[in-house]
Amino acid sequence: MNEVAVRLRVNGRDVTASVAARRSLADFLREDLGLTGTHVGCEHGVCGACTVLVDGRTARSCLLLAAQLEGAEVTTVEGLTPAGGLSVLQGAFRECHALQCGFCTAGMLATAHELLAENPAPTRQDIRDAIAGNLCMCTGYVNIVRAIELAARRLRESTAERP
Amino acid sequence: MTRWVGAPLPRKEDARLTTGRGLYLDDVARPGQLHAAMLRSPHAHARVVALDASAATRLPGVHAVLTGAEAAAASRPIRPLIPTPVPLPDWCLAVDRVRYAGEPVAAVAAVDRATAEDALERIHVEYEPLPPVVDPEAALRPDSPLLYPELGTNVLWHDVFAYGDVEGAFARADGVLRERFAIQRYASTPLETFGAIAEYDAGLDAYTFWTNDQRPGLTLAILAESLGVPQARLRLVTPDVGGAFGNKRRPAYLLVCALLARRAGRPVKYLEDRLENLGALMHACNGVMDVELAYRADGTVVALRVRDVADEGKNLVSPTQHNLIKLGNIVNGYRIGAVAYEAYSVLTTKCPSGANRGIGKPFMCFAVERAMALLARRLAMDPAELRLRNYVRAGEMPYTTPPGAQYDSGDYPATLRRALERFDYAGWRAAQARARGEGRLLGIGIATSVEPAGTNLASYELITGRRAASGSAEAAMVRVEPDGRVRAALGDPASGQGYETVVAQIVADELGLTPADVDVERGFDSSTTPWLYLSGNYSNKFSVTDVGAVLGAARAVRDKLRRIAAHRLEVAVDDVELAEAEARVRGVPGRGLAIRELARTAYADVLGLPPGEPPGLEARHAHQNPLARPVGADRTVRSQLVFSNAAHCCLVEIDRRTGAVRLLKHVVVHDCGRELNPLIVEGMVHGSTVHGLGAALLEEFRYDDSGQLLTATFMDYLKPTALDVPDIEVDRLEHPSPFTPLGAKGVGEGGSIPAPAAVANAVEDALAELGVTVRSLPLTPERVWRWLQNPEEVR
């Protein structure tokens, strides 16, 4: 099996690894780094459950190979979680009951994070557009839209906080 | 006191689930675990002539290979839910014949999944293709190819039921509406796929399973029988479950893992990939229903006759359930005095059918509510008015349908009226008239439904003539720990329903604590969780059985706390109440003992206990819902027990150029009795409604004539995205059930039942100028566009 040496940053930490050329980023994060907060739902790039941030932009970790990530900065749900509590987005998801089984949540949070970084005052339609690439089988999206709206409002009111 | 029950409390679970700290099946890593992959048949129907796996065994990294023949030698067949006239051994891997494309014939355990999949390519199988059986009506014909030649037919069950004077009612009716409806195969497709880890302890000859199986009680019975070990040597653990919706059950996969683990001497994990999930786990049954409504000129429906063909695919594990589960509620919410029902449960060479959110009722509702819409058209009545004329009235509750279901509570007319009001029905009818004047295709659809909860397995006696299992029950445990905090456990492993929160609310009220004081165990562990054969996360049963189990256990602990406090305070037990983490003497402020102090007595200072009181503060309780009963001598049947209801109003617009149906507005008014946590209830209504909208517009497992699944990825099998569905607007009535301990009723399935019918009715209404009749789903742009071009084909 071809092994490839790769150096990247994951959640602010330097990572140096030798990975099988065919290892997906999702498997690398979950199995090699133990970051199991990223979930794999379809492995063909449709469901969005495995969405992470690569250099600040959302990416499907099931469609990327770990070997492609040389020099990249990867952020997973673990990296979006402040020490000892919930982020503004996570708190809003909890308050609005924007998750049921929780399997899509990490990907939704990554997508919402990117949206709010680009557009601090999204309309409901903007939010629906942004999360249209993330499937949720439980919530019917209603409360996810509400949660992102609430988080956006809170972040606008307190510009010091991160999403 | 109910300080917490009824509060819209955010969930306890979310602290871990929003931060990536949940523990789903694939997050469980057992020491030394191997990964399994399964080789699956490319043919829908074929004889397995030869299978050679020797090259796979030699691949480096492969630790065990299991073929169908080896599995048959090492285990017993999986017991079917109903006995068949001749034995049809159903092994965990296909042995000499495959009966759907995707049926597993061999499995490999290797150091990682990729190596296991590499090994599959080295297994050589020689198949002799046989003719597939794809269409259930064709499968009924005497000349059809047979899945099991020894059975002599593809029909697993056929029966005819009549309740009341059906023939007389049809003879006396002013008119009869006859129509044929079909429902497609679809599934709720939990985002986490199904799987298991099996570990074998050779010293104890015992197995441990980690799995997201949602029905552990029944699965444990099957595993013990098939592996030939006592149930005492099986342990089944359920971690966080990423959605289930009825789909997550396949004992065969657990058996494959167990046999591989025994062979390899290491734990073996198998988790479906999405292709395996969509093509081979479980589809909601497709089927055909012929419906006849006998009616009077004023719109009163006097009799219903149904012929219902259920396409089981290759389902031997749970066949006939799609028929049985409709029988009692086949009249939906209507007061129809005479009912005839003919059931066919038919095998075809397709993926096994099985439980999927709402099981059977979405088709019941689609057929009945479509028929009601057509009757309104025929009689030139408003569809709302026709329904209001025919509902069971609130004053008639509890109402028993002719086939025997008991509708326990609710106000169906008031539910629809509230929905019409919330939707602004009159306003939208006026807007529709204006839009039509402008050439726009705007449609309004109404559908209403009952939503049963709790399953009574006694109903299978109708088929088997004997009773193997019956009733509806669940078990729970509540324990005040020595530090005064509480631990609870439930035999029903949640898959997103928030039981850790709701159970904590219930227990907190009983013990005078807060939900923060109560830790509810995640999932299920057969070695510590109390459980029954009937235990599991299915059939909308939380309110019907689980709540009673939790309450029973909590009240036993509560009463013990009161007895200990009364003894120590030297007062009567009746004078002690629990509030604010204390046992207090009623009417004597300041006189009481902290629960923590009583726990110290119960566990440590046991000489302080009342005479004869055993140490400890733990209770287990199992609750059986009182409504279940055996099949009646008149063949009436209560297959389900407690009934919620809902009314959906839907507004659609169709694009003439593309045939695309856009959902503009969807209003749900539902009544699930007392809402234990309204935040969770509303979320379930949103989610289940969107399941129904997906079935209405997008989702279909399409097979070609050779039995190949054409929609086997999320690129072809389309799920609703945030852009496909509107904000679901929800309102509620609250008629508590007299037959559940807190008056709650089922809510998990409700939206999925009427939503497909509501959309279909709206689409037909939008196309009123063309006079088309909607007889099947999904209403994809392609189909609607064809109707727009050739409406005469679907009149």
Interface residues (C-beta under 8 A of the other chain):
Chain A: A20 R22 R30 L35 T36 G37 T38 H39 V40 G41 C42 E43 H44 V46 C47 A49 T76 V77 E78 T81 L86 Q90 F93 R94 E95 H97 L99 Q100 C101 G102 F103 C104 T105 A106 L109 R124 I127 R128 D129 I131 A132 G133 N134 L135 C136 M137 C138 T139 G140 Y141 V142 N143 I144 V145
Chain B: P10 R11 E13 D14 A15 L17 T18 T19 G20 R21 G22 L23 Y24 D26 D27 A114 S188 T189 P190 L191 E192 T193 D240 V241 G242 G243 F245 D273 R274 S495 G496 Q497 G498 L679 I680 E682 G683 M684 H686 G687 S688 T689 V690 H691 T713 F714 M715 K719 P720 T721 A722 L723 V725 D727 I728 G751
